[in-house]
Amino acid sequence: MSFIDVFAWFILTFLAVCAVAIFAALGVAPGYIAKSRKHPWATGVEVAGWVTLICGFVLWPLALIWAFVDAPSPHRETAS
């Protein structure tokens, strides 16, 4: 094997590892954001982030938006 072949395999491996790392970071992001913001449905946001990412990425931005939207929890009292 020549130096060019070894270098090409190194670059290919590096790109594959980067692709897996980016995929994992995108899958974790909505759940991490929801947990850090103490979202009432943080587990649901986490599951939605992974499921929508694995099943085609089209609805993944909705999971990310859901992580930032704070819905009122049922036990909160409103001031009247």
DAQUI-V644014 format. One record per run of one state. SS is the DSSP state (helix for helix, strand for strand, loop for the rest). FROM is the first residue (numbers start at 1). TO is the last residue. If there is no record, write none. Layout:
<<SS FROM TO> <SS FROM TO>>
This chain:
<<loop 1 2> <helix 3 36> <loop 37 41> <helix 42 54> <loop 55 59> <helix 60 68> <loop 69 80>>
